[in-house]
Amino acid sequence: MRGLVGLLAGLALLGGSGCAVVKVKERAFGDVAVERNVDALSGGRLSTAAATALGSAGLDPEQCAREPEPCIAQLRPLAPVEDWLATAAELQLLRMNAAPATVAKAAESAGMAKRAQRSKNAEPSQSAEPSQSPAVAPDVDSDLRTRAAIETARYAYAYLFLSPRTPEQRVFEARQERVLRFYNRAIDVVAQAAFEASRGQIGSTPLQVGGLELSIALHGYEATELTQQPEALLASDTLGFDNLRAVYRRDGFGTALVAVFPRRSRSDPDAADTPYRDTRYLPVTATLRFDGDGGLDAVLASRTARMDVYNPYRIDSETIAGRKVPLAANYSAAYGIWLARSELARLSLSSLLRPKQARAFKPRIYLNQPYDPDKRVIVLVHGLASSPEAWVNLANELLGDETLRKHYQLWQVFYPTNLSILSNRAAIDSALTQTFAHYDPEGDDVAGRDAVLVGHSMGGVISRLLVSDSGDRALDTTLQAFDPAAAQRLRNEPMVRELTVFKAMPQFERAVFLASPHRGAVVTDGWPLRMVRKLIRLPFDVLRETAELAQRNEVGQDELQKIGFRKGRPPTGPDDLSPNSLFMRSTENLPIEAGLPYHTIVGQRDPKLPLLQSSDGAVPYRSAHLDGALSEKVIPSGHSVQETPQAILELRRILRIDMAEYAKRVQR
């Protein structure tokens, strides 16, 4: 018996000292894919590749994650260069994520303080909150998170450009894509630190950031675009947007950011009278290059670096370490932030219904990107009770279309829809003329001519008038209601002539009208909208000017009533949209400028109805249809046809045709 026990013990000892038995376990492919993609950025722990490199060198991955520097030094002679650099970058990224975000919080607090101060200055009648002392600025040069971010970027940069194999030779490797993400994330943190170190002072370089002497270089920006100090710097790829169908971005080298500039002060005397508005939300792409002409060791030891900041609308690639690489970009973030932080929807409704308006606000022209003299302009004009928010997905799709983005820039018109259509036509004409003249005073920019005009609903009616020549027809029709003497007096009134006699704007060479009631919208005469029309208020200055005009020309109430006045109140925008309005009678047959191509996009709410009897729920097909249109696209849709993918695709098709025809004209 003892012999048997001894034999079994011996066998057990031998089995324990032999090779472990490998067991095969089938796993779901999705589980394997998830595990392969987990890393310091996506899962908060080391990737399998990094853990393997450390384990093969006899190093404890968990201990290395807590204390990266000793492990990085020990790993170098024990692993291939690429394994070492990629693992070092990931270890430093874990260290960066573990450090407190002191700099980011300070920058956020500074931005909030500036916004609060602007609100306080803008509302002097409100009681002021107790003053708070400004937060103490962190020491950006010694900040642990910033230093770890710099080291992450340094090792990742060395892996990408200074390791034995070129990026092209690793193009299909998941690790290269992972290390690029590490680099881009680290640059976001370094950029925030640089912003905090400069306190928004553009050009104040070099800066002391995380142990580096950091210089800043701007690319693709005009000096006039950066005259103010930004109040915040936002990481584009961490932002999500509701009601935005897609976020258009370009993968590449660097990190995409949005520089937020201060709102115009209400005390600025030019703020109300200047129609054009440069974008407050500037998209930028930042990269970090480390000095060191001696190769890998020089870059790893360098204490100087340069942060390059690019305008992604003008620069899409850069030569780095002798190789042309695409730059990262996000084309939706700045636009989405503008819409989210604007008060356009509130203003559009208050202009219709808010009582006691002292004066009408004047149309504004919003630039959705920095002005580019070499890109043609697309002007978007919204409809009734609306704002530029009506174009949210259409504008985003145009910004996201790479081909169109290279040739066009977007301007959006915002105007008060309670005023008469002829008043808005004159005001928008003036605002656009001033805007073109401001950005192109010599009149020789590509952007200053051959623009494309796009209007929806009432904005489409206004747009048609912006490219039409009225002659005296609108004036004559308007004056038919007056006795001959009063009509003659009114004919010579500058105010009357400004509204009723106009020419096509020379800057436009094509127009697109979406769901536009050129002959009126029957729904405006229905009882619900008749009630709304009665609630609409006009500003005091409009009422005063109209009353003074009538008194000056001895016009009686009976005559005013014949041209649509109600108890001394002139017609509003919704009044003009009635098929029976004087406006429709005087303008529906005005010809569009000869030779100017135009297109219509029409909604058909019930496709089962014959086209001639159909409507989009607000505008009959017969009203939206225009003879002579180069194309007409009928889309199953309600009145908000501009929101449909089919309408956006049609507009993109039209713009590509426009782009090709423009290229032919230029070549002649």
Secondary structure as the mmCIF struct_conf table of DSSP 4:
data_model
#
loop_
_struct_conf.conf_type_id
_struct_conf.id
_struct_conf.beg_label_comp_id
_struct_conf.beg_label_asym_id
_struct_conf.beg_label_seq_id
_struct_conf.end_label_comp_id
_struct_conf.end_label_asym_id
_struct_conf.end_label_seq_id
HELX_RH_AL_P HELX_RH_AL_P1 ARG A 2 SER A 17
BEND BEND1 GLY A 18 GLY A 18
HELX_LH_PP_P HELX_LH_PP_P1 CYS A 19 VAL A 22
HELX_RH_AL_P HELX_RH_AL_P2 PHE A 29 ASN A 37
TURN_TY1_P TURN_TY1_P1 ALA A 40 GLY A 43
BEND BEND2 GLY A 44 ARG A 45
HELX_RH_AL_P HELX_RH_AL_P3 THR A 48 SER A 56
TURN_TY1_P TURN_TY1_P2 ALA A 57 GLY A 58
HELX_RH_AL_P HELX_RH_AL_P4 PRO A 61 ARG A 66
BEND BEND3 GLU A 67 GLU A 67
HELX_RH_AL_P HELX_RH_AL_P5 PRO A 68 LEU A 75
HELX_RH_3T_P HELX_RH_3T_P1 ARG A 76 LEU A 78
BEND BEND4 ALA A 79 ALA A 79
HELX_RH_AL_P HELX_RH_AL_P6 VAL A 81 ALA A 98
BEND BEND5 ALA A 99 ALA A 99
HELX_RH_AL_P HELX_RH_AL_P7 THR A 102 ALA A 122
TURN_TY1_P TURN_TY1_P3 PRO A 124 SER A 125
BEND BEND6 GLN A 126 GLN A 126
HELX_LH_PP_P HELX_LH_PP_P2 SER A 127 SER A 131
HELX_LH_PP_P HELX_LH_PP_P3 SER A 133 PRO A 138
TURN_TY1_P TURN_TY1_P4 VAL A 140 SER A 142
HELX_RH_AL_P HELX_RH_AL_P8 LEU A 144 LEU A 162
BEND BEND7 SER A 163 ARG A 165
HELX_RH_3T_P HELX_RH_3T_P2 PRO A 167 ARG A 170
TURN_TY1_P TURN_TY1_P5 VAL A 171 PHE A 172
HELX_RH_AL_P HELX_RH_AL_P9 ALA A 174 SER A 198
TURN_TY1_P TURN_TY1_P6 ARG A 199 GLY A 200
TURN_TY1_P TURN_TY1_P7 ILE A 202 GLY A 203
BEND BEND8 PRO A 206 PRO A 206
STRN STRN1 LEU A 207 VAL A 209
TURN_TY1_P TURN_TY1_P8 GLY A 210 GLY A 211
STRN STRN2 LEU A 212 HIS A 219
BEND BEND9 GLY A 220 GLY A 220
HELX_RH_3T_P HELX_RH_3T_P3 ALA A 223 LEU A 226
BEND BEND10 GLN A 228 GLN A 228
BEND BEND11 GLU A 231 GLU A 231
STRN STRN3 ALA A 232 ALA A 235
HELX_RH_3T_P HELX_RH_3T_P4 SER A 236 THR A 238
TURN_TY1_P TURN_TY1_P9 ASP A 242 ASN A 243
BEND BEND12 ARG A 245 ARG A 245
STRN STRN4 ARG A 249 ARG A 250
STRN STRN5 PHE A 253 PHE A 253
BEND BEND13 GLY A 254 GLY A 254
STRN STRN6 THR A 255 VAL A 260
HELX_LH_PP_P HELX_LH_PP_P4 PHE A 261 SER A 265
TURN_TY1_P TURN_TY1_P10 ARG A 266 SER A 267
TURN_TY1_P TURN_TY1_P11 PRO A 269 ASP A 273
STRN STRN7 TYR A 276 ARG A 277
BEND BEND14 ARG A 280 ARG A 280
STRN STRN8 TYR A 281 PHE A 290
TURN_TY1_P TURN_TY1_P12 ASP A 293 GLY A 294
HELX_RH_AL_P HELX_RH_AL_P10 LEU A 296 ALA A 301
STRN STRN9 THR A 304 TYR A 310
TURN_TY1_P TURN_TY1_P13 PRO A 312 ARG A 314
STRN STRN10 SER A 317 ILE A 320
TURN_TY1_P TURN_TY1_P14 ALA A 321 GLY A 322
STRN STRN11 ARG A 323 PRO A 326
STRN STRN12 LEU A 327 LEU A 327
HELX_LH_PP_P HELX_LH_PP_P5 ALA A 328 ALA A 328
STRN STRN13 ALA A 329 ASN A 330
BEND BEND15 TYR A 331 SER A 332
HELX_RH_AL_P HELX_RH_AL_P11 ALA A 333 ARG A 341
HELX_RH_AL_P HELX_RH_AL_P12 LEU A 344 LEU A 353
BEND BEND16 PRO A 355 PRO A 355
BEND BEND17 ALA A 358 ARG A 359
HELX_LH_PP_P HELX_LH_PP_P6 ALA A 360 PRO A 363
STRN STRN14 ARG A 364 LEU A 367
BEND BEND18 ASN A 368 GLN A 369
TURN_TY1_P TURN_TY1_P15 PRO A 373 ASP A 374
BEND BEND19 LYS A 375 LYS A 375
STRN STRN15 ARG A 376 VAL A 381
TURN_TY1_P TURN_TY1_P16 LEU A 384 ALA A 385
HELX_RH_3T_P HELX_RH_3T_P5 PRO A 388 TRP A 391
HELX_RH_AL_P HELX_RH_AL_P13 VAL A 392 GLY A 400
HELX_RH_AL_P HELX_RH_AL_P14 GLU A 402 ARG A 405
TURN_TY1_P TURN_TY1_P17 LYS A 406 HIS A 407
STRN STRN16 TYR A 408 PHE A 414
TURN_TY1_P TURN_TY1_P18 THR A 417 ASN A 418
BEND BEND20 LEU A 419 LEU A 419
HELX_RH_AL_P HELX_RH_AL_P15 ILE A 421 TYR A 439
TURN_TY1_P TURN_TY1_P19 PRO A 441 GLU A 442
BEND BEND21 GLY A 443 GLY A 443
BEND BEND22 ASP A 445 ASP A 445
HELX_RH_3T_P HELX_RH_3T_P6 VAL A 446 GLY A 448
BEND BEND23 ARG A 449 ASP A 450
STRN STRN17 ALA A 451 HIS A 456
TURN_TY1_P TURN_TY1_P20 SER A 457 SER A 457
HELX_RH_AL_P HELX_RH_AL_P16 MET A 458 LEU A 466
TURN_TY1_P TURN_TY1_P21 VAL A 467 VAL A 467
STRN STRN18 SER A 468 SER A 468
TURN_TY1_P TURN_TY1_P22 GLY A 471 ASP A 472
HELX_RH_AL_P HELX_RH_AL_P17 ARG A 473 LEU A 479
TURN_TY1_P TURN_TY1_P23 GLN A 480 ALA A 481
BEND BEND24 PHE A 482 PHE A 482
HELX_RH_AL_P HELX_RH_AL_P18 PRO A 484 ARG A 491
TURN_TY1_P TURN_TY1_P24 ASN A 492 ASN A 492
HELX_RH_AL_P HELX_RH_AL_P19 PRO A 494 THR A 500
TURN_TY1_P TURN_TY1_P25 PRO A 506 GLN A 507
STRN STRN19 PHE A 508 LEU A 514
BEND BEND25 ALA A 515 ALA A 515
TURN_TY1_P TURN_TY1_P26 HIS A 518 ARG A 519
HELX_RH_3T_P HELX_RH_3T_P7 VAL A 522 ASP A 525
BEND BEND26 GLY A 526 GLY A 526
HELX_RH_AL_P HELX_RH_AL_P20 TRP A 527 LEU A 535
HELX_RH_AL_P HELX_RH_AL_P21 PHE A 540 ARG A 552
TURN_TY1_P TURN_TY1_P27 ASN A 553 GLU A 554
HELX_RH_AL_P HELX_RH_AL_P22 GLN A 557 LYS A 562
TURN_TY1_P TURN_TY1_P28 ILE A 563 GLY A 564
STRN STRN20 ARG A 566 ARG A 566
TURN_TY1_P TURN_TY1_P29 LYS A 567 GLY A 568
STRN STRN21 ARG A 569 ARG A 569
HELX_LH_PP_P HELX_LH_PP_P7 PRO A 570 PRO A 571
HELX_RH_AL_P HELX_RH_AL_P23 GLY A 573 ASP A 576
TURN_TY1_P TURN_TY1_P30 LEU A 577 LEU A 577
BEND BEND27 SER A 578 SER A 578
TURN_TY1_P TURN_TY1_P31 PRO A 579 ASN A 580
BEND BEND28 SER A 581 SER A 581
HELX_RH_AL_P HELX_RH_AL_P24 LEU A 582 THR A 587
TURN_TY1_P TURN_TY1_P32 GLU A 588 ASN A 589
HELX_LH_PP_P HELX_LH_PP_P8 LEU A 590 PRO A 591
STRN STRN22 ILE A 592 ILE A 592
HELX_LH_PP_P HELX_LH_PP_P9 GLU A 593 GLU A 593
TURN_TY1_P TURN_TY1_P33 ALA A 594 GLY A 595
STRN STRN23 TYR A 598 GLN A 604
BEND BEND29 ARG A 605 ARG A 605
TURN_TY1_P TURN_TY1_P34 PRO A 607 LYS A 608
BEND BEND30 LEU A 609 LEU A 609
HELX_RH_3T_P HELX_RH_3T_P8 LEU A 611 GLN A 613
STRN STRN24 SER A 615 SER A 615
BEND BEND31 ASP A 616 VAL A 619
STRN STRN25 PRO A 620 PRO A 620
HELX_RH_AL_P HELX_RH_AL_P25 TYR A 621 ALA A 624
TURN_TY1_P TURN_TY1_P35 ASP A 627 GLY A 628
BEND BEND32 LEU A 630 LEU A 630
STRN STRN26 SER A 631 PRO A 636
BEND BEND33 HIS A 639 HIS A 639
HELX_RH_3T_P HELX_RH_3T_P9 VAL A 641 GLU A 643
BEND BEND34 THR A 644 THR A 644
HELX_RH_AL_P HELX_RH_AL_P26 PRO A 645 GLN A 667
#
